Amino acid sequence: MCIQPTAALSVHRTTYLCVCLLTISCMALWRLTENVHPTNPFQPPIPRRDARKFIKTNSSSTISTHDMGISEEEWERLQKALEWPSPDQEITELSESTSPVHSKFSIVGLNQNYSVGEKILVTITARDHKNKLKRYGGDFFQVKLFNSELKASVYGEVVDHRNGTYSASLLLPWEGQAQVSVRLEHSSEVVQILKKYRESSFTRSHYNGHFEGPGPKKNRISEDVPCNLKWGADGNWIKGNCCCEYKDVKTGTVWHCERPKKLSCDKLVYHSRGDLENPLNAFEKQIFSKKLTNVLINGDTQLINVLPKTNNGKPERCRPGLTTPVPAGFYLNDVWKSFVCKTQQFNSAQTGNCLKNKIVYLMGDSTTRQWFENLERKVPGIKRMDLHTPPTGGPLMAVELTNNIIVHWGPHGVPLRFTKMPITDLHYISNDINEIAGGSHAVIVFTLFAHLVFHPLTFYVHEVAKIRQSVVSLLSRAPDTIIIIKSGNTAGYKDIFQSDWYAMQLNTVMQEMFRDIDGVIYFDVWQMTSCHYLRENIHPGPVIVANEVDMFLSFVCPA
Protein backbone atom coordinates (compact mmCIF):
# COMPACT_ATOMS: atom_id res chain seq x y z
CA MET A 1 0.00 0.00 0.00
CA CYS A 2 1.38 3.40 -0.97
CA ILE A 3 0.75 6.59 1.01
CA GLN A 4 0.74 9.81 -0.97
CA PRO A 5 2.68 12.72 0.61
CA THR A 6 0.55 15.47 2.11
CA ALA A 7 1.33 19.18 2.45
CA ALA A 8 2.02 18.75 6.18
CA LEU A 9 4.45 15.97 5.48
CA SER A 10 6.23 18.13 2.90
CA VAL A 11 6.65 20.97 5.46
CA HIS A 12 8.07 18.57 8.07
CA ARG A 13 10.45 17.08 5.50
CA THR A 14 11.72 20.53 4.53
CA THR A 15 12.27 21.47 8.19
CA TYR A 16 14.07 18.17 8.83
CA LEU A 17 16.41 18.73 5.86
CA CYS A 18 17.30 22.21 7.10
CA VAL A 19 18.11 20.93 10.58
CA CYS A 20 20.31 18.17 9.07
CA LEU A 21 22.17 20.65 6.89
CA LEU A 22 22.71 22.97 9.85
CA THR A 23 23.97 20.10 12.01
CA ILE A 24 26.38 18.91 9.31
CA SER A 25 27.72 22.44 8.85
CA CYS A 26 28.30 22.85 12.60
CA MET A 27 30.08 19.53 12.81
CA ALA A 28 32.32 20.41 9.88
CA LEU A 29 33.15 23.80 11.44
CA TRP A 30 33.89 22.12 14.81
CA ARG A 31 36.25 19.61 13.17
CA LEU A 32 37.96 22.39 11.24
CA THR A 33 38.65 24.37 14.42
CA GLU A 34 39.70 21.25 16.27
CA ASN A 35 42.36 20.48 13.67
CA VAL A 36 44.02 23.86 13.55
CA HIS A 37 47.03 22.11 15.15
CA PRO A 38 46.57 18.54 13.94
CA THR A 39 48.44 15.75 15.69
CA ASN A 40 49.21 12.43 14.10
CA PRO A 41 50.15 10.05 16.91
CA PHE A 42 52.00 6.95 15.84
CA GLN A 43 49.79 3.90 15.56
CA PRO A 44 51.64 0.59 15.78
CA PRO A 45 51.08 -1.64 12.74
CA ILE A 46 48.10 -3.90 13.38
CA PRO A 47 48.42 -7.54 12.28
CA ARG A 48 45.68 -8.87 10.03
CA ARG A 49 43.76 -11.79 11.48
CA ASP A 50 42.26 -12.99 8.22
CA ALA A 51 45.44 -13.87 6.31
CA ARG A 52 48.17 -15.00 8.65
CA LYS A 53 51.66 -15.29 7.31
CA PHE A 54 53.41 -18.13 9.11
CA ILE A 55 57.11 -17.85 9.77
CA LYS A 56 59.25 -20.91 9.14
CA THR A 57 61.49 -21.73 12.09
CA ASN A 58 63.72 -24.62 13.09
CA SER A 59 61.30 -25.55 15.86
CA SER A 60 58.19 -27.69 15.68
CA SER A 61 55.95 -24.67 16.20
CA THR A 62 54.81 -22.19 13.58
CA ILE A 63 54.66 -18.48 14.36
CA SER A 64 52.57 -15.91 12.52
CA THR A 65 53.05 -12.16 12.37
CA HIS A 66 49.77 -11.92 14.24
CA ASP A 67 51.28 -14.01 17.05
CA MET A 68 54.10 -11.48 17.23
CA GLY A 69 51.68 -8.56 17.31
CA ILE A 70 52.97 -6.84 14.17
CA SER A 71 51.94 -6.51 10.54
CA GLU A 72 53.42 -8.52 7.69
CA GLU A 73 54.88 -5.33 6.27
CA GLU A 74 56.70 -4.56 9.51
CA TRP A 75 58.05 -8.10 9.72
CA GLU A 76 59.47 -7.77 6.21
CA ARG A 77 61.07 -4.45 7.20
CA LEU A 78 62.60 -6.07 10.27
CA GLN A 79 63.92 -8.94 8.18
CA LYS A 80 65.70 -6.49 5.89
CA ALA A 81 67.23 -4.64 8.86
CA LEU A 82 68.38 -7.94 10.40
CA GLU A 83 69.70 -9.48 7.19
CA TRP A 84 73.13 -11.04 7.66
CA PRO A 85 75.16 -12.81 4.94
CA SER A 86 75.83 -16.54 5.33
CA PRO A 87 78.29 -18.99 3.78
CA ASP A 88 77.29 -19.96 0.25
CA GLN A 89 77.54 -23.66 1.08
CA GLU A 90 77.58 -25.96 4.08
CA ILE A 91 80.95 -25.81 5.87
CA THR A 92 82.17 -29.19 7.13
CA GLU A 93 85.88 -28.51 7.72
CA LEU A 94 87.52 -26.14 10.18
CA SER A 95 90.02 -25.05 7.54
CA GLU A 96 87.21 -23.46 5.51
CA SER A 97 86.20 -21.08 8.29
CA THR A 98 87.62 -17.58 8.79
CA SER A 99 91.07 -17.51 10.35
CA PRO A 100 91.98 -14.64 12.71
CA VAL A 101 95.65 -15.38 11.99
CA HIS A 102 95.46 -15.00 8.20
CA SER A 103 92.85 -12.21 8.12
CA LYS A 104 94.35 -8.70 7.91
CA PHE A 105 93.35 -5.04 8.03
CA SER A 106 94.95 -1.98 6.46
CA ILE A 107 94.50 1.79 6.47
CA VAL A 108 93.79 3.14 3.01
CA GLY A 109 96.08 6.00 1.89
CA LEU A 110 97.54 6.69 5.32
CA ASN A 111 98.74 10.31 5.60
CA GLN A 112 101.44 11.73 7.84
CA ASN A 113 99.00 14.07 9.63
CA TYR A 114 95.23 14.53 9.96
CA SER A 115 93.00 17.11 11.60
CA VAL A 116 90.31 16.52 14.21
CA GLY A 117 87.06 15.68 12.42
CA GLU A 118 88.65 13.93 9.47
CA LYS A 119 88.16 10.23 8.78
CA ILE A 120 90.32 7.29 7.83
CA LEU A 121 89.18 4.25 5.89
CA VAL A 122 90.09 0.79 7.14
CA THR A 123 89.73 -2.28 4.95
CA ILE A 124 89.58 -5.85 6.26
CA THR A 125 90.37 -8.95 4.24
CA ALA A 126 89.01 -12.23 5.58
CA ARG A 127 90.90 -15.43 4.79
CA ASP A 128 90.39 -19.03 5.79
CA HIS A 129 92.88 -21.32 7.56
CA LYS A 130 94.47 -22.20 4.20
CA ASN A 131 95.12 -18.49 3.64
CA LYS A 132 92.54 -18.37 0.86
CA LEU A 133 90.40 -15.26 0.40
CA LYS A 134 86.84 -15.86 1.57
CA ARG A 135 84.22 -15.76 -1.20
CA TYR A 136 81.36 -14.53 0.99
CA GLY A 137 80.72 -12.19 3.90
CA GLY A 138 79.05 -12.63 7.26
CA ASP A 139 82.04 -12.34 9.60
CA PHE A 140 81.36 -10.37 12.78
CA PHE A 141 84.15 -7.80 13.23
CA GLN A 142 84.44 -5.08 15.85
CA VAL A 143 86.54 -2.01 14.98
CA LYS A 144 87.64 0.92 17.11
CA LEU A 145 90.19 3.74 17.25
CA PHE A 146 91.94 4.25 20.59
CA ASN A 147 94.69 5.94 22.58
CA SER A 148 95.49 4.19 25.86
CA GLU A 149 97.38 7.12 27.41
CA LEU A 150 94.54 9.56 26.74
CA LYS A 151 91.93 6.95 27.74
CA ALA A 152 90.29 7.79 24.43
CA SER A 153 88.39 5.58 22.01
CA VAL A 154 85.70 5.69 19.35
CA TYR A 155 83.51 3.04 17.71
CA GLY A 156 83.65 2.17 14.02
CA GLU A 157 80.81 0.62 12.03
CA VAL A 158 81.79 -2.22 9.72
CA VAL A 159 80.40 -2.51 6.18
CA ASP A 160 80.23 -6.03 4.75
CA HIS A 161 80.92 -6.14 1.00
CA ARG A 162 79.85 -9.82 0.88
CA ASN A 163 82.93 -10.99 -0.95
CA GLY A 164 85.33 -11.56 1.93
CA THR A 165 86.24 -7.89 2.26
CA TYR A 166 84.98 -5.32 4.76
CA SER A 167 85.51 -1.64 5.41
CA ALA A 168 85.08 0.79 8.30
CA SER A 169 85.19 4.57 8.24
CA LEU A 170 86.73 5.85 11.48
CA LEU A 171 86.31 9.40 12.75
CA LEU A 172 89.35 11.13 14.29
CA PRO A 173 87.66 13.04 17.15
CA TRP A 174 90.53 13.96 19.47
CA GLU A 175 93.85 15.77 19.20
CA GLY A 176 96.95 13.63 19.61
CA GLN A 177 97.69 10.13 18.45
CA ALA A 178 95.40 7.23 17.65
CA GLN A 179 95.65 3.56 16.72
CA VAL A 180 93.30 1.12 15.00
CA SER A 181 92.10 -2.11 16.59
CA VAL A 182 90.15 -4.84 14.77
CA ARG A 183 88.75 -7.96 16.41
CA LEU A 184 87.19 -10.99 14.81
CA GLU A 185 84.38 -11.76 17.24
CA HIS A 186 82.80 -14.56 15.21
CA SER A 187 83.50 -16.08 11.84
CA SER A 188 80.64 -16.15 9.35
CA GLU A 189 80.46 -19.89 9.95
CA VAL A 190 79.85 -19.32 13.67
CA VAL A 191 77.19 -16.69 12.95
CA GLN A 192 75.42 -19.25 10.78
CA ILE A 193 75.35 -21.60 13.78
CA LEU A 194 74.06 -18.82 16.03
CA LYS A 195 71.21 -18.18 13.59
CA LYS A 196 70.45 -21.90 13.42
CA TYR A 197 69.97 -22.31 17.16
CA ARG A 198 68.21 -19.01 17.77
CA GLU A 199 64.93 -20.37 16.41
CA SER A 200 65.70 -23.99 17.22
CA SER A 201 63.52 -26.28 19.34
CA PHE A 202 66.63 -27.04 21.38
CA THR A 203 66.26 -25.34 24.77
CA ARG A 204 69.57 -23.70 25.69
CA SER A 205 68.38 -22.04 28.91
CA HIS A 206 66.49 -23.86 31.66
CA TYR A 207 64.57 -22.48 34.65
CA ASN A 208 63.13 -23.73 37.91
CA GLY A 209 59.72 -23.29 39.47
CA HIS A 210 59.49 -23.62 43.24
CA PHE A 211 56.10 -24.73 44.55
CA GLU A 212 55.09 -24.48 48.21
CA GLY A 213 51.91 -25.39 50.03
CA PRO A 214 50.22 -27.54 52.69
CA GLY A 215 51.01 -31.26 52.67
CA PRO A 216 48.92 -34.29 53.66
CA LYS A 217 49.44 -33.74 57.41
CA LYS A 218 49.06 -29.94 57.21
CA ASN A 219 52.82 -29.51 57.26
CA ARG A 220 54.27 -27.18 54.61
CA ILE A 221 55.95 -28.97 51.71
CA SER A 222 57.86 -27.78 48.66
CA GLU A 223 58.59 -29.12 45.18
CA ASP A 224 61.02 -27.89 42.55
CA VAL A 225 60.25 -28.56 38.90
CA PRO A 226 61.66 -27.39 35.55
CA CYS A 227 59.90 -24.50 33.78
CA ASN A 228 60.28 -22.67 30.51
CA LEU A 229 58.70 -20.41 27.94
CA LYS A 230 55.82 -21.66 25.81
CA TRP A 231 56.00 -20.00 22.43
CA GLY A 232 54.00 -21.11 19.39
CA ALA A 233 51.08 -23.46 19.07
CA ASP A 234 52.74 -26.37 20.87
CA GLY A 235 55.75 -24.72 22.42
CA ASN A 236 59.38 -25.73 22.08
CA TRP A 237 59.74 -27.16 25.54
CA ILE A 238 57.80 -30.21 26.72
CA LYS A 239 58.53 -32.23 29.84
CA GLY A 240 57.20 -35.51 31.18
CA ASN A 241 54.14 -34.68 33.28
CA CYS A 242 53.28 -31.48 31.49
CA CYS A 243 52.11 -28.92 32.33
CA CYS A 244 50.97 -26.11 34.55
CA GLU A 245 50.43 -23.08 32.32
CA TYR A 246 50.57 -19.46 33.44
CA LYS A 247 49.33 -16.99 30.86
CA ASP A 248 49.71 -13.27 31.38
CA VAL A 249 46.34 -11.89 30.34
CA LYS A 250 47.63 -8.56 29.05
CA THR A 251 50.73 -9.67 27.12
CA GLY A 252 49.55 -13.15 26.15
CA THR A 253 52.92 -14.60 27.19
CA VAL A 254 52.65 -18.19 28.43
CA TRP A 255 55.02 -19.68 31.00
CA HIS A 256 54.71 -23.35 31.83
CA CYS A 257 56.15 -25.74 34.40
CA GLU A 258 56.23 -29.46 34.77
CA ARG A 259 53.27 -30.45 36.94
CA PRO A 260 54.32 -31.09 40.57
CA LYS A 261 53.56 -34.53 41.96
CA LYS A 262 52.06 -33.39 45.27
CA LEU A 263 51.07 -29.74 44.90
CA SER A 264 48.58 -28.05 42.60
CA CYS A 265 49.50 -25.59 39.84
CA ASP A 266 48.39 -22.56 41.86
CA LYS A 267 51.14 -23.15 44.43
CA LEU A 268 53.97 -21.70 42.30
CA VAL A 269 55.78 -19.25 44.62
CA TYR A 270 59.38 -18.76 43.45
CA HIS A 271 61.33 -18.63 40.20
CA SER A 272 65.05 -19.18 39.60
CA ARG A 273 67.47 -19.79 36.78
CA GLY A 274 68.41 -23.34 35.86
CA ASP A 275 71.22 -24.95 33.90
CA LEU A 276 72.47 -24.00 30.47
CA GLU A 277 72.51 -26.77 27.86
CA ASN A 278 74.95 -26.71 24.96
CA PRO A 279 73.48 -27.89 21.63
CA LEU A 280 76.75 -27.80 19.65
CA ASN A 281 78.12 -30.93 18.02
CA ALA A 282 81.86 -31.73 17.97
CA PHE A 283 82.56 -29.82 14.73
CA GLU A 284 80.57 -26.77 15.83
CA LYS A 285 82.50 -26.66 19.11
CA GLN A 286 85.75 -26.60 17.11
CA ILE A 287 84.94 -23.41 15.23
CA PHE A 288 83.47 -21.88 18.42
CA SER A 289 86.78 -22.39 20.24
CA LYS A 290 88.34 -19.50 22.18
CA LYS A 291 91.36 -19.48 19.86
CA LEU A 292 89.08 -18.46 17.00
CA THR A 293 86.64 -16.22 18.88
CA ASN A 294 87.09 -12.56 19.88
CA VAL A 295 90.67 -12.45 18.58
CA LEU A 296 92.60 -9.36 17.50
CA ILE A 297 93.74 -9.55 13.89
CA ASN A 298 96.98 -8.15 12.48
CA GLY A 299 97.22 -5.00 10.39
CA ASP A 300 98.43 -1.40 10.23
CA THR A 301 99.07 -0.60 13.88
CA GLN A 302 101.20 2.49 13.36
CA LEU A 303 100.25 5.63 15.25
CA ILE A 304 98.06 8.20 13.50
CA ASN A 305 98.86 11.87 14.18
CA VAL A 306 95.80 14.09 14.68
CA LEU A 307 96.21 17.87 14.74
CA PRO A 308 93.75 20.28 16.43
CA LYS A 309 90.91 21.97 14.65
CA THR A 310 89.29 25.12 16.06
CA ASN A 311 85.93 25.44 14.28
CA ASN A 312 84.07 22.61 15.98
CA GLY A 313 80.28 22.78 15.78
CA LYS A 314 78.17 23.04 18.93
CA PRO A 315 75.90 20.08 19.74
CA GLU A 316 72.22 20.82 20.23
CA ARG A 317 70.21 20.50 23.42
CA CYS A 318 69.33 16.93 24.48
CA ARG A 319 65.70 16.09 23.68
CA PRO A 320 63.57 13.24 22.38
CA GLY A 321 63.55 12.55 18.66
CA LEU A 322 67.28 12.96 18.03
CA THR A 323 68.89 10.38 15.76
CA THR A 324 71.84 8.30 16.87
CA PRO A 325 74.80 8.79 14.51
CA VAL A 326 77.76 6.47 14.06
CA PRO A 327 79.82 7.21 15.98
CA ALA A 328 77.43 8.41 18.69
CA GLY A 329 80.36 9.91 20.60
CA PHE A 330 83.82 9.10 21.90
CA TYR A 331 85.79 8.76 25.11
CA LEU A 332 88.50 11.24 26.06
CA ASN A 333 90.12 11.04 29.49
CA ASP A 334 87.44 8.51 30.36
CA VAL A 335 84.63 11.02 29.71
CA TRP A 336 82.03 10.32 27.01
CA LYS A 337 81.69 13.17 24.52
CA SER A 338 78.36 12.75 22.76
CA PHE A 339 77.68 13.62 19.13
CA VAL A 340 73.94 13.20 19.74
CA CYS A 341 73.46 16.27 21.92
CA LYS A 342 75.11 18.49 24.53
CA THR A 343 75.94 16.34 27.53
CA GLN A 344 77.56 17.26 30.82
CA GLN A 345 79.08 15.65 33.90
CA PHE A 346 76.87 15.87 36.98
CA ASN A 347 78.29 16.10 40.46
CA SER A 348 76.25 14.99 43.49
CA ALA A 349 74.58 18.36 44.08
CA GLN A 350 73.69 18.76 40.40
CA THR A 351 72.27 15.23 40.29
CA GLY A 352 70.04 15.96 43.27
CA ASN A 353 68.84 19.23 41.72
CA CYS A 354 68.18 17.52 38.38
CA LEU A 355 66.02 14.80 39.92
CA LYS A 356 64.14 17.12 42.28
CA ASN A 357 60.42 16.20 42.37
CA LYS A 358 61.04 13.31 39.98
CA ILE A 359 60.00 9.67 40.14
CA VAL A 360 62.49 7.53 38.22
CA TYR A 361 61.34 4.09 37.09
CA LEU A 362 64.22 1.81 36.07
CA MET A 363 63.05 -1.44 34.48
CA GLY A 364 64.71 -4.46 32.94
CA ASP A 365 67.73 -6.32 34.22
CA SER A 366 70.90 -5.96 36.27
CA THR A 367 72.33 -3.36 33.86
CA THR A 368 69.60 -0.88 34.86
CA ARG A 369 70.12 -1.98 38.47
CA GLN A 370 73.66 -0.63 38.02
CA TRP A 371 72.07 2.77 37.26
CA PHE A 372 70.01 2.48 40.44
CA GLU A 373 73.13 1.75 42.47
CA ASN A 374 74.98 4.65 40.84
CA LEU A 375 72.17 7.10 41.67
CA GLU A 376 72.03 5.66 45.18
CA ARG A 377 75.66 6.68 45.65
CA LYS A 378 75.36 9.97 43.79
CA VAL A 379 72.16 11.62 45.03
CA PRO A 380 72.85 13.42 48.36
CA GLY A 381 70.78 12.09 51.24
CA ILE A 382 69.01 9.33 49.31
CA LYS A 383 68.22 6.19 51.29
CA ARG A 384 67.25 2.71 50.15
CA MET A 385 63.96 1.49 51.61
CA ASP A 386 63.82 -2.00 53.06
CA LEU A 387 61.27 -3.76 50.87
CA HIS A 388 62.37 -7.15 52.22
CA THR A 389 63.49 -8.20 48.75
CA PRO A 390 66.82 -9.66 47.53
CA PRO A 391 69.45 -6.90 47.06
CA THR A 392 70.27 -8.10 43.54
CA GLY A 393 66.82 -9.38 42.58
CA GLY A 394 64.68 -6.51 43.80
CA PRO A 395 62.38 -4.77 43.40
CA LEU A 396 64.29 -1.87 44.95
CA MET A 397 63.33 1.67 45.94
CA ALA A 398 65.30 4.64 47.25
CA VAL A 399 63.89 7.98 48.40
CA GLU A 400 65.25 11.45 49.23
CA LEU A 401 62.68 13.44 51.21
CA THR A 402 64.13 16.94 51.01
CA ASN A 403 63.96 17.15 47.22
CA ASN A 404 61.12 14.62 46.88
CA ILE A 405 63.10 12.12 44.76
CA ILE A 406 61.97 8.52 44.33
CA VAL A 407 63.95 5.93 42.36
CA HIS A 408 62.49 2.50 41.59
CA TRP A 409 64.16 -0.52 40.02
CA GLY A 410 62.52 -3.79 39.11
CA PRO A 411 63.36 -6.82 36.94
CA HIS A 412 61.27 -7.73 33.92
CA GLY A 413 59.11 -10.84 33.75
CA VAL A 414 60.12 -14.37 32.81
CA PRO A 415 62.20 -15.61 31.07
CA LEU A 416 64.77 -14.29 33.51
CA ARG A 417 68.03 -15.85 34.72
CA PHE A 418 68.08 -14.55 38.29
CA THR A 419 68.60 -16.29 41.62
CA LYS A 420 65.57 -17.56 43.54
CA MET A 421 62.95 -14.85 44.06
CA PRO A 422 59.14 -14.54 44.33
CA ILE A 423 57.56 -14.89 40.93
CA THR A 424 55.00 -12.24 41.88
CA ASP A 425 57.86 -9.68 41.86
CA LEU A 426 58.58 -10.33 38.17
CA HIS A 427 56.52 -7.95 36.04
CA TYR A 428 56.40 -7.54 32.29
CA ILE A 429 57.65 -4.11 31.28
CA SER A 430 54.55 -3.36 29.21
CA ASN A 431 52.29 -4.06 32.19
CA ASP A 432 54.34 -1.83 34.50
CA ILE A 433 54.23 1.03 31.98
CA ASN A 434 50.45 0.64 31.72
CA GLU A 435 50.21 1.24 35.49
CA ILE A 436 52.12 4.55 35.40
CA ALA A 437 50.09 7.74 35.10
CA GLY A 438 53.05 9.64 33.67
CA GLY A 439 53.64 13.36 33.55
CA SER A 440 56.52 15.83 33.70
CA HIS A 441 57.66 14.33 37.01
CA ALA A 442 57.93 10.78 35.63
CA VAL A 443 61.11 9.37 34.06
CA ILE A 444 61.04 5.84 32.66
CA VAL A 445 64.12 3.87 31.60
CA PHE A 446 63.85 0.30 30.35
CA THR A 447 66.09 -2.28 28.74
CA LEU A 448 65.35 -5.75 27.37
CA PHE A 449 68.14 -7.83 25.91
CA ALA A 450 70.42 -9.95 28.11
CA HIS A 451 67.86 -12.55 29.21
CA LEU A 452 66.07 -12.75 25.86
CA VAL A 453 69.05 -13.93 23.79
CA PHE A 454 68.28 -17.53 24.77
CA HIS A 455 64.87 -17.49 23.10
CA PRO A 456 63.44 -17.09 19.58
CA LEU A 457 63.72 -13.72 17.88
CA THR A 458 60.01 -13.90 17.08
CA PHE A 459 59.25 -13.96 20.81
CA TYR A 460 61.43 -10.90 21.34
CA VAL A 461 59.49 -9.06 18.63
CA HIS A 462 56.28 -9.99 20.45
CA GLU A 463 57.60 -8.57 23.74
CA VAL A 464 58.80 -5.34 22.12
CA ALA A 465 55.46 -4.93 20.33
CA LYS A 466 53.65 -5.09 23.67
CA ILE A 467 56.02 -2.55 25.23
CA ARG A 468 55.58 -0.24 22.25
CA GLN A 469 51.83 -0.42 22.59
CA SER A 470 52.10 0.58 26.26
CA VAL A 471 54.54 3.41 25.51
CA VAL A 472 52.25 4.83 22.81
CA SER A 473 49.31 4.76 25.24
CA LEU A 474 51.36 6.45 27.98
CA LEU A 475 52.56 9.22 25.67
CA SER A 476 48.98 9.72 24.51
CA ARG A 477 47.74 10.37 28.06
CA ALA A 478 50.90 12.08 29.35
CA PRO A 479 53.07 13.35 26.45
CA ASP A 480 55.55 15.13 28.74
CA THR A 481 56.71 11.85 30.30
CA ILE A 482 60.42 11.17 29.68
CA ILE A 483 60.92 7.68 28.23
CA ILE A 484 64.41 6.32 27.57
CA ILE A 485 65.25 2.99 25.95
CA LYS A 486 68.63 1.74 27.09
CA SER A 487 70.07 -0.51 24.39
CA GLY A 488 71.86 -3.75 25.11
CA ASN A 489 75.60 -3.54 25.64
CA THR A 490 78.47 -5.74 24.62
CA ALA A 491 78.71 -8.39 27.29
CA GLY A 492 82.01 -10.16 26.81
CA TYR A 493 80.19 -13.41 26.11
CA LYS A 494 81.02 -14.89 22.71
CA ASP A 495 79.44 -18.32 22.99
CA ILE A 496 76.29 -20.14 21.88
CA PHE A 497 74.42 -18.84 24.92
CA GLN A 498 74.95 -15.09 25.11
CA SER A 499 76.83 -14.03 22.03
CA ASP A 500 77.14 -10.30 21.39
CA TRP A 501 75.84 -11.03 17.90
CA TYR A 502 72.52 -12.03 19.46
CA ALA A 503 72.45 -8.82 21.52
CA MET A 504 73.26 -6.68 18.48
CA GLN A 505 70.36 -8.22 16.56
CA LEU A 506 67.97 -7.51 19.45
CA ASN A 507 69.20 -3.89 19.51
CA THR A 508 68.32 -3.63 15.83
CA VAL A 509 64.78 -4.90 16.47
CA MET A 510 64.23 -2.47 19.37
CA GLN A 511 65.56 0.52 17.44
CA GLU A 512 63.58 -0.29 14.29
CA MET A 513 60.30 -0.87 16.14
CA PHE A 514 60.55 2.44 18.02
CA ARG A 515 61.94 4.45 15.11
CA ASP A 516 58.68 6.22 14.25
CA ILE A 517 57.53 7.03 17.79
CA ASP A 518 57.98 10.66 18.80
CA GLY A 519 58.84 11.36 22.41
CA VAL A 520 61.06 8.32 22.97
CA ILE A 521 64.83 8.55 23.50
CA TYR A 522 66.92 5.65 22.21
CA PHE A 523 70.13 5.53 24.20
CA ASP A 524 72.86 3.55 22.40
CA VAL A 525 75.16 2.09 25.06
CA TRP A 526 76.39 -0.55 22.59
CA GLN A 527 78.92 1.90 21.19
CA MET A 528 79.91 3.09 24.68
CA THR A 529 80.70 -0.44 25.87
CA SER A 530 82.24 -1.88 22.70
CA CYS A 531 84.99 0.75 22.28
CA HIS A 532 86.07 1.28 25.91
CA TYR A 533 89.41 -0.07 27.10
CA LEU A 534 87.84 -2.02 29.99
CA ARG A 535 87.29 -5.69 29.34
CA GLU A 536 83.78 -6.25 28.03
CA ASN A 537 81.41 -7.43 30.73
CA ILE A 538 77.66 -7.89 30.99
CA HIS A 539 78.02 -5.47 33.91
CA PRO A 540 80.14 -2.57 32.58
CA GLY A 541 82.76 -1.06 34.87
CA PRO A 542 81.94 1.91 37.13
CA VAL A 543 83.50 4.47 34.77
CA ILE A 544 81.24 3.34 31.92
CA VAL A 545 78.12 3.28 34.11
CA ALA A 546 78.94 6.77 35.40
CA ASN A 547 79.10 8.06 31.82
CA GLU A 548 75.82 6.32 30.98
CA VAL A 549 74.08 7.94 33.95
CA ASP A 550 75.49 11.38 33.03
CA MET A 551 74.08 10.91 29.54
CA PHE A 552 70.73 9.93 31.07
CA LEU A 553 70.73 13.02 33.31
CA SER A 554 71.56 15.22 30.31
CA PHE A 555 68.23 14.22 28.78
CA VAL A 556 66.33 14.70 32.04
CA CYS A 557 67.91 18.12 32.63
CA PRO A 558 69.24 19.36 29.27
CA ALA A 559 71.72 22.21 29.32
Salt bridges, closest charged atoms under 4 A:
ASP67 OD1 - ARG52 NH1 4.00
GLU72 OE1 - ARG48 NH2 3.74
GLU73 OE2 - ARG48 NH1 3.55
GLU74 OE2 - ARG77 NH2 3.46
GLU74 OE2 - ARG468 NH1 2.73
GLU76 OE2 - LYS53 NZ 3.50
GLU83 OE2 - ARG162 NH1 3.55
ASP88 OD1 - ARG135 NH2 3.00
GLU185 OE2 - ARG183 NH1 3.39
GLU185 OE1 - LYS494 NZ 3.14
GLU189 OE2 - LYS134 NZ 3.00
GLU212 OE1 - ARG220 NH2 3.36
ASP224 OD1 - HIS210 ND1 2.86
GLU245 OE2 - LYS230 NZ 2.65
ASP266 OD1 - LYS267 NZ 3.22
GLU277 OE1 - HIS206 NE2 2.73
GLU284 OE2 - LYS196 NZ 3.01
GLU316 OE1 - ARG319 NH2 3.26
ASP334 OD2 - LYS151 NZ 3.96
ASP334 OD1 - HIS532 NE2 2.97
GLU373 OE2 - ARG369 NE 3.32
GLU376 OE2 - ARG384 NE 2.75
ASP386 OD1 - HIS388 ND1 3.73
ASP432 OD1 - HIS427 ND1 3.35
GLU435 OE2 - LYS250 NZ 3.73
GLU463 OE2 - HIS462 ND1 2.99
ASP500 OD2 - LYS494 NZ 2.45
GLU512 OE1 - ARG77 NH1 3.01
GLU512 OE2 - ARG515 NH2 2.58
GLU536 OE2 - ARG183 NH2 3.14
GLU536 OE1 - LYS494 NZ 2.57
ASP550 OD1 - LYS378 NZ 2.76
